[in-house]
Each structure stands twice: as C-alpha cells, then as structure tokens.
Amino acid sequence: MDYKTSGVDIEAGYRSVELMKEHVKKTMRPEVLGGLGGFSGAFSLAKIKEMKDPVLLSGTDGCGTKVKLAMIMDKHDTIGIDAVAMCVNDIACAGGEPLFFLDYIACGKNYPEKIAQIVKGVAEGCLQSDAALIGGETAEHPGLMPEEDYDLAGFAVGVCDRSEMITGEDLEEGDVLVGMASTGVHSNGFSLVRKVFPMTRESLETRYDELGMTLGEALLAPTRIYVKALKSIKEAGITVKACSHITGGGFYENIPRMLPEGKHAVVEKDSYPVPPIFALIAERGNIEEQMMYNTFNMGLGMIVALAPQDVDRAMEAIRRSGDTPYVVGRITEGDKGVTLC
C-alpha cells in the first residue's frame, strides 16, 4: 500500500507544476521575490511605502457551478479567468490595484494536462489585471469528489491610498451612473441556468441564431475584468464616487451596496443593449423580469457613479481601456435602494 494506490498521485502533482510554470512566469511583477515552488509567495512592499496612507484590499471567490459546464464541454482554459475576475473586480471596485493572486484547485484526480489548462486561464486573468500569480494549491480528494470533477477558487490582494478608496460617501443627487458592458452571464446565476437548460454536451453544443454561437460558448464566455477600465478613469484625473461590481444578486442586491443612507439609484433598463443570452434564459425558463435582474448582471458587469461634468471624459477613458460604457441612470435623494424603470 502506498499513497498512489490510495488515490493521490504525487508524481502527477509534480508534472502539473512543471506544465503550469510557463503560464505563471508570464504574470510576474518586479515586486515578486523568489519563484514558483516555495512554501509561500513573497511580494515586496517597497513601492507601497511611497503611499501616504496605504490600505490593503483583499478578495476571495470562486466560479460557482460554472465549472460544471467547463467539465461537460471538456474546456478548461478560460474558467481560470473567471476565478481571477471575481476577486480582482471586487478590489478594483473599492479603488484598489490588484497586486497578486493565489489559486486553489480541488480535484478528484490530478490530470496534469487539465490542471495546466486551468492554470493557463488563471494566468491569463492575472495578465488582464496586472496581478502576479505568486502561488496556489492543487489538492486531490479521492473518495470525496468524482475523478473527473474539480472546483476552483482564488484569493487576491490589492492596495490603494486611503484617500483614493471608493466609498460612496460623497454621492450627490444628480450624479450619473455609467455601466460597463459584460461579456454575458459571467460567473453568477449558473445554478438557475442549469435548471433552465439540460446540462449535456449535446445541449451545450446546440447553436442558436440569436446568440450567433453555441449555448456553451455563450455561457462559458469569461467574466470581464474591469481593472484597466477603472485604472484608466483614475489616470484621467477623474474621481469615481461609487462603484458596484454586479455579481450574485444582480442589480437589486449589488447597486445598493455602493450607496450611503439617503441616496437612491435609478437605472433605465432601455439605456443599453441587453445581451441575447439573457432573453433566451428568461424565455426558456419562464423567468420573471424582476428575478432576472435579481440574479444576473443583465449586460452590465460594473457600474460607476460620477459627477455630471466628468461623464464624457470617463466614458472616453473606459473606451481607451477596451471596455464599452453606457450612461444608464442617476442618483436621487431617497431611501437607500435601486429603482429600475
């Protein structure tokens, strides 16, 4: 009897690390100390000392049941982008710059090539957010998970000067809401999606004219990372007064999170194009509109509040970063909450 016969293949673990090294190297920043394989990831804080009042920001999340679709389609090279996005978008939403990221992969059996594909996606997400991938863990769980299954989660740390934190405390009536287009469902609401559509290879490979692609391609589209868009606004000298990352809970849960007491958000539903995947989900699942906006991002992955005089310059900065902005609403006086009209 040895560890391998009990279900844990140490040699496969070594091979996984070797295969992922080429992807990890691409994410390195000058502050990273040492290389992959140590007991901890080291990151120099020398530059942070230049800040007047530095604040560390952190985020941890996973991809939810979206990983089930990746397993069914046997496509594992983008799910890692989702894991990074869910963490770094939260950090950027608070005004921070992501510094580094660590991933955790739990699997029933370590297939080195599959693990390397997952980490390839993680590395791509780190490249998109300028974060270093400084460590991670791949854990085999024989007997706890089916051999073909895995789960993916991550943890990110960022920094900003306290004076540059986005808190919402200075919001005023008349401030304008600008939304940034999502790539689709992102990484929330998949437990509902999996009830609407049969989760089979045949179903996911079905092409829909209204989508212009297969169902699986539309659903697996990686979560958009908005770090560079928010950085572009900041570099343009524009203050983001409040910011909301539209994740689980959709508009009704996430938009109020950026509001102080006494301020209300009004969002105009026809102010931007809703991606066709959401109409398909609503139609096939017979889902009411309020539930759709209470579950999904409905085409907007990030919403920022700006002073009216800053809107045009901010939208141009967002476009320069490669994202698509829309004026979607405004701030009014009233109870803390959101109205969709």
Secondary structure as UniProt FT lines:
FT   TURN            3..7
FT   HELIX           10..25
FT   TURN            26..27
FT   TURN            30..31
FT   STRAND          32..33
FT   TURN            36..37
FT   STRAND          42..43
FT   HELIX           47..50
FT   STRAND          54..62
FT   TURN            64..65
FT   HELIX           66..73
FT   HELIX           79..93
FT   TURN            94..95
FT   STRAND          97..107
FT   HELIX           112..129
FT   STRAND          132..140
FT   TURN            143..144
FT   TURN            147..148
FT   STRAND          150..161
FT   HELIX           162..164
FT   TURN            169..170
FT   TURN            173..174
FT   STRAND          176..181
FT   TURN            186..187
FT   HELIX           190..196
FT   HELIX           201..204
FT   STRAND          207..208
FT   TURN            209..212
FT   STRAND          213..214
FT   HELIX           215..220
FT   HELIX           227..235
FT   TURN            236..237
FT   STRAND          242..245
FT   TURN            248..249
FT   HELIX           250..254
FT   HELIX           255..258
FT   TURN            261..262
FT   STRAND          263..267
FT   HELIX           269..271
FT   HELIX           276..285
FT   HELIX           289..293
FT   TURN            294..295
FT   TURN            298..299
FT   STRAND          300..306
FT   HELIX           308..310
FT   HELIX           311..320
FT   TURN            321..322
FT   STRAND          325..333
FT   STRAND          337..340
//
